[in-house]
Amino acid sequence: MSPSETRWSRGGELHDDRVRDVLVRWEKYRVAYNLVLATAVIIAADRSSLTDGGFWLVVGSRVVLANILFTLGHGVEALAAWLGLPNRVVGAWCFTVGTATSVLLALLVAFFYGWSVH
């Protein structure tokens, strides 16, 4: 299907099952993404931080931000699908790079929180 065949039609509805499939797939990825981040935080955190309510407030605010940014992956892959590009390759790259970056940031937050409190 060419990009011209996937244009907006019928009052703004997008007729392209590939885009819908991308969105559904990324919502499944979100579960794995959050499990990976939670595991990284729990492993990296100082044990005393895990019982500190302030730690979870900091982590919780970062989780919300991370999940908002996660949505960029949906958008980039959906755009690639809409344009007829190899969206699975684009999506895999976005997920891998985005998750690795998020894990690194989560590890830093978890590791340095203990230093800032003690």
N, C-alpha and C positions, 0 to 999 in steps of 0.2 A: 504494500500500500504506500503510495507516494504521499509526501506532505500535503499536496493539494487536495488529496482525497480525505484527509483527516481534519480539515478545517472546521471551524465552528459552524454549526447549522441548527436549524429548528429552535430558534429562540435562545441560543446560547449553550445548548447541550453539545458536549463533545462526543462524537461518535467514534470511539476508538477503544476497543476492548484491551488493547495493549496498555494504555494509560491506566485503566481501571486495575488491570492485573499488577502493574507496578505498585500502585498504592496499596493494594491488598498484601502484596509480598513484603513491602517495607513495614507494614504494621506487624507482620510476623517477625521481621528482623528486630523490631523495637524490643520485643521480649528478650531476645538473646543479648542485645545491646545493653539493656538495663541489668541483666544478670552478670554480664562481664564487668560492668562498672561497679556493681555492688560487691562482687568478689574482690576486685582490685582494692577498693576502699577498705574492706574488712581485713584483708591481708596486710595492707600498708599501714593501717592506723595503729597508733600506740594503744595498748589494751585499755588504759585508763580513759582514753578518748571515747571508746565505744559506749561507756556508761554516762558520758557527759552530754546533757541536753543541748548545750551550745554547739557541740560538734555536729550533731544531727541537724541543727538549724542551718549551719553553714553548708553541710553536705546536701540537705534538702533543697536549698536555694540553687545550688549548682546543678542538681538533678533536673530541676525545672528548666534552667537555661540549656543544659545539654540536650534535653528532649525537644526543646524549641529548635535548636540548631540541627538536630537529627532530621527534622522535617525538610531541610535543604536537600538531603539525599533523595527524598521522594520527588522533589521538584526537578532536580537535575536529571534524574533517570526518566521521569515522565516526559520532560522536554525532549530528551534524546529519542524516546519512543515515538513521540509525536512527529519529530523531524525525520523519522525513518533511520536513525543511526543505530549502531549496535548497543542498545540500551542495557543489556545484561552486563556487558563489559564495563560500561560507564557506571552502572549501579554497583558492581562488585568493587570497582576502584573507589567509589565514594564511600561505601560501607567500610572497607578495609582501612583507608586513610583516616576517615572520620572516627572510627572506633579506636584506632591506635592513638590518635591525638587526644581523644577524650580520656582514654585510660591513663595516658601520661599525665594529663592535667589532674585527673582524680587522684593519682598516686602522689602528686605534689601537694595537693590540698590535704590529703590524709596525713602525709608525712610531716608537713610543716605545721599543721594545726597543733600537734603535741608540743612543738617547740615554742609556739607563740603563747600557749597557755601556761607552761611551766617556767 
